[in-house]
Amino acid sequence: MRVANRVPPRMGEKPYAFGGGAPCDILQIIMRHTYVYLALLCVAFSGAYLPAVGQAAPATQKPKSQPSAPAEAQPQPPTDEVLMEKMAQATIDWDKKTTPGAKVDVQLTRKDQVDGKPVMQYRVKVSGAPKNKFYSLMAWPITLAVPATMMEGLVIAADGTVGCPPDSTKSCAQHMKGAELKLTYSPGIGEIYRHALVSEDRASALFFSIVPAPMIEHDKTCSLEIVRLTPKFELAVIRGKGFVPGDQLSFHTLSYQEAHDSQPKANAQGEFWAVLSPYIKGRTMGTTEVTVKGRSCAPALSFEWGSE
């Protein structure tokens, strides 16, 4: 088990209204998929998950030929541990990448049970972002090591809702022409869904994440949450809130007989993050207990890893 702590154009000429047609449920993430973790991680991390925001897309240039470096000078591929650290840090920083002044409000609109499993639907409302641009929707579910573009051509309506124009010829028309964007999930406990709306010119971006079925424990003013980053909890992050700002914390994890202790500090907002890889050599499943003690509280939680 390994633990790492951190302190953490046309479209604008007339408003579009979505909802005239039947609701279109995008992102029907109902079925589990085989996790392609290591295969995708080999190409996952180049320092940024999405094109640079705040500048126009660069013109395509023909690369200049470069002499091949000697075999012994070729860089070594990053280790699994480094890749997992980058995946975790990208999740911690995800919402922070939003263009300054812009904001996404994710609203729960429906909660049902299908075949004994929860199904939750959300709508997205945006403020502070240009309404005269096309946006691409990107998704980063825990079954993928990198974000993927789901559709293009979305616009922000006058009321802040997001949808596909009724006259669209872009890829969003294949899924939800003339309808409002709805995000529908059948989540696992602690499972995170990360999204981004990126403008066509890459000058504006809205990053947001949802944990529909959170695993959170409270003690007094403090909370401790486990966020699942892989299907079987091969990787997770711990999020703590409500601690005394700057407080030196006692962080303890236990899986079987393997224990780890550290002393992270709460940041100025009384929060902290910790990266956790709970697997134990020779074990395929188990339970990890996490306890964090501060001056005013000591929340604790436990979770099972290695099973769906």
C-alpha positions in Angstrom: 0.0 0.0 0.0 1.3 3.4 -0.9 0.2 6.8 0.4 1.2 10.3 -0.8 0.0 13.4 0.9 -0.7 16.8 -0.7 -2.1 20.1 0.5 -4.0 21.0 -1.7 -20.3 32.6 -34.2 -22.8 33.2 -35.1 -24.6 31.4 -32.4 -24.7 34.6 -30.3 -27.1 36.4 -32.6 -30.2 34.8 -31.1 -30.6 32.8 -27.9 -31.2 29.1 -28.0 -33.7 27.4 -25.7 -33.3 23.7 -25.2 -36.0 21.4 -24.1 -38.5 21.8 -26.9 -37.9 18.1 -27.7 -37.7 15.1 -25.6 -34.8 15.0 -23.1 -31.7 13.4 -24.4 -29.7 11.5 -21.9 -26.0 11.7 -22.9 -23.3 9.8 -21.1 -25.4 6.7 -20.3 -22.5 5.3 -18.3 -24.5 2.3 -17.1 -22.3 -0.7 -18.0 -18.8 -1.4 -16.7 -16.0 -1.8 -19.1 -12.7 -3.7 -18.9 -10.2 -1.3 -17.5 -7.4 -0.6 -19.9 -5.3 1.1 -17.3 -1.7 0.2 -18.1 -2.1 0.1 -21.8 -3.5 3.7 -21.9 -1.2 5.0 -19.3 1.7 4.4 -21.6 0.5 7.4 -23.7 -1.5 9.2 -21.1 0.8 11.8 -19.5 2.6 14.4 -21.5 2.1 17.1 -18.9 -1.4 18.3 -19.9 -4.6 16.4 -20.6 -6.2 19.0 -22.8 -5.0 21.6 -25.3 -3.7 24.8 -23.7 -6.6 27.0 -22.7 -6.4 30.8 -23.2 -4.8 30.8 -26.6 -5.9 30.0 -30.1 -5.2 26.6 -31.5 -1.7 26.6 -33.1 -1.4 26.1 -36.9 -0.4 22.7 -38.0 3.3 22.6 -38.9 5.3 19.9 -40.6 7.8 18.7 -38.0 11.4 19.0 -38.8 13.4 15.9 -39.0 15.8 15.3 -36.1 18.7 12.9 -35.8 17.9 9.8 -33.8 19.5 9.8 -30.4 21.7 6.8 -29.5 19.8 3.9 -27.9 21.4 4.5 -24.6 20.3 8.1 -24.5 16.6 7.3 -25.1 14.5 8.4 -22.1 13.0 5.6 -20.0 9.2 5.3 -19.7 7.8 6.6 -16.5 7.1 4.0 -13.8 3.5 3.0 -12.9 3.9 4.9 -9.6 4.8 8.1 -11.4 1.9 7.7 -13.8 -0.6 7.1 -10.9 0.8 10.2 -9.1 0.1 12.2 -12.3 -3.4 10.8 -12.7 -4.2 11.6 -9.1 -2.7 15.1 -9.3 -4.6 15.8 -12.5 -7.9 14.9 -10.7 -7.0 17.1 -7.7 -6.3 20.0 -10.0 -9.2 19.3 -12.4 -11.8 21.9 -11.4 -9.0 24.5 -10.9 -8.4 24.7 -14.7 -11.6 26.5 -15.4 -11.2 29.9 -17.1 -11.2 32.6 -14.4 -14.7 34.1 -13.9 -16.5 31.1 -15.4 -18.5 28.6 -13.3 -20.4 25.4 -13.8 -23.4 24.4 -11.6 -24.2 20.7 -11.9 -27.8 20.1 -10.8 -29.4 16.7 -9.9 -32.7 16.4 -11.8 -33.6 12.7 -11.5 -32.7 9.8 -9.2 -34.0 6.3 -9.9 -33.2 2.6 -9.5 -32.7 0.4 -12.5 -32.2 -3.3 -12.0 -31.3 -2.6 -8.4 -28.7 0.0 -9.3 -28.9 3.8 -8.8 -29.3 6.0 -11.8 -28.8 9.7 -11.5 -29.3 12.4 -14.1 -27.8 15.9 -14.0 -28.2 19.1 -16.0 -25.4 21.6 -16.5 -25.7 25.4 -16.1 -22.9 27.7 -17.0 -22.2 31.3 -16.0 -19.4 33.7 -16.8 -18.5 32.0 -20.1 -19.0 33.3 -23.7 -22.3 32.3 -25.3 -21.2 33.0 -28.8 -18.9 30.0 -29.2 -19.1 26.3 -29.9 -17.9 24.0 -27.2 -16.7 20.4 -27.1 -17.7 18.1 -24.3 -14.9 16.0 -22.9 -15.3 13.2 -20.4 -12.8 11.3 -18.2 -14.5 8.3 -16.5 -12.5 6.0 -14.3 -12.5 3.3 -17.0 -10.1 5.5 -19.1 -6.7 6.8 -18.3 -7.1 10.0 -20.3 -10.0 12.3 -21.2 -11.9 11.7 -24.4 -13.9 14.1 -26.6 -17.6 13.0 -26.6 -19.1 15.5 -29.0 -18.6 18.9 -30.6 -20.9 21.9 -31.4 -22.5 22.5 -28.0 -23.6 26.0 -27.1 -24.5 27.9 -24.0 -28.1 29.2 -24.0 -29.2 32.5 -22.6 -30.3 30.9 -19.4 -26.9 29.1 -19.0 -28.1 25.6 -20.0 -26.0 23.7 -22.5 -27.3 21.9 -25.5 -27.1 21.3 -29.3 -28.7 23.8 -31.6 -31.7 22.5 -33.7 -29.9 23.4 -36.9 -26.5 22.0 -35.9 -24.4 20.1 -38.4 -21.7 19.2 -35.8 -21.3 15.9 -34.0 -23.7 16.8 -31.2 -26.5 16.5 -33.7 -25.9 12.8 -33.9 -26.9 12.4 -30.2 -29.1 15.3 -29.1 -30.0 17.7 -31.9 -32.1 20.5 -30.5 -32.0 19.1 -27.0 -30.4 20.1 -23.7 -27.4 18.2 -22.5 -28.2 15.7 -19.7 -25.5 13.7 -17.9 -26.7 10.3 -16.7 -24.8 7.9 -14.5 -25.0 4.6 -12.7 -22.2 5.2 -10.3 -20.2 3.1 -8.0 -19.5 4.2 -4.4 -17.0 7.1 -4.5 -16.8 7.0 -8.3 -15.8 10.3 -9.9 -16.9 11.6 -13.3 -14.7 14.4 -14.7 -15.8 16.6 -17.6 -14.7 19.7 -19.5 -16.4 22.1 -21.9 -13.7 23.6 -24.1 -14.5 26.3 -26.7 -13.6 25.7 -30.3 -10.9 28.4 -30.2 -9.6 26.9 -26.9 -9.8 30.4 -25.3 -12.5 29.3 -22.7 -12.8 26.1 -20.7 -15.0 24.9 -17.9 -13.8 21.9 -15.9 -16.1 20.2 -13.5 -16.4 16.9 -11.7 -19.2 14.9 -10.0 -19.2 12.2 -7.4 -22.8 11.0 -7.5 -22.5 8.4 -4.7 -19.9 9.9 -2.3 -18.4 8.0 0.5 -18.0 10.6 3.2 -17.6 10.4 7.0 -17.9 13.3 9.4 -16.7 14.2 12.8 -17.8 17.5 14.3 -16.9 20.1 11.7 -14.5 17.9 9.7 -15.2 15.4 6.8 -13.2 12.7 5.2 -14.0 11.4 1.6 -12.6 8.6 -0.5 -12.7 9.3 -4.3 -12.3 6.3 -6.6 -10.1 6.9 -9.6 -10.0 3.3 -10.9 -12.8 0.6 -11.1 -11.4 -1.6 -8.3 -9.8 1.2 -6.2 -6.4 0.5 -7.5 -5.9 4.2 -7.1 -7.9 6.7 -5.0 -7.6 10.1 -3.4 -8.6 11.1 0.1 -10.1 14.5 0.5 -10.3 16.1 3.9 -12.2 19.3 4.8 -13.1 21.4 7.8 -9.8 21.2 9.6 -8.1 24.1 11.4 -6.2 26.0 8.7 -2.5 25.1 9.0 -3.2 22.3 11.4 -0.6 19.5 11.5 -2.6 16.4 11.0 -2.0 12.8 11.9 -2.9 10.6 8.9 -3.1 6.8 9.4 -4.0 4.0 6.9 -4.2 0.3 7.6 -4.7 -2.6 5.1 -4.3 -6.0 6.7 -1.2 -5.6 8.8 0.4 -2.9 6.6 0.1 0.5 8.2 1.3 3.9 7.0 1.5 7.1 9.0 2.3 10.7 7.9 1.7 14.3 9.1 0.2 16.5 6.3 -0.8 20.0 7.0 -4.2 21.5 6.3 -4.1 24.3 3.8 -5.4 27.9 4.3 -8.9 26.6 3.7 -8.6 23.8 6.2 -8.4 21.1 3.5 -5.9 18.5 2.4 -5.5 15.7 -0.2 -3.8 12.4 0.0 -3.1 9.9 -2.8 -3.7 6.3 -1.9 -2.9 3.0 -3.6 -4.3 0.4 -1.2 -3.3 -2.9 -2.8 -1.1 -5.2 -0.8 1.3 -7.7 -2.3 -0.2 -11.1 -2.5 -3.7 -9.9 -2.0 -6.4 -9.3 -4.6 -9.0 -7.7 -2.3 -9.3 -6.2 1.2 -10.3 -3.4 3.4 -8.4 -0.2 4.1 -9.1 1.9 7.2 -8.2 5.7 7.1 -8.1 8.0 10.1 -7.1 11.6 10.2 -6.7 13.4 13.6 -6.6 17.2 14.0 -6.8 19.5 16.9 -10.6 19.7 16.7 -11.8 16.5 15.1 -10.8 12.9 14.0 -12.9 11.6 11.1 -12.4 8.0 10.0 -13.6 5.8 7.2 -13.0 2.4 5.6 -13.5 1.1 2.1 -13.2 -2.2 0.2 -10.8 -2.6 -2.7 -10.4 -5.3 -5.3 -14.0 -5.9 -6.1 -16.5 -4.2 -8.4 
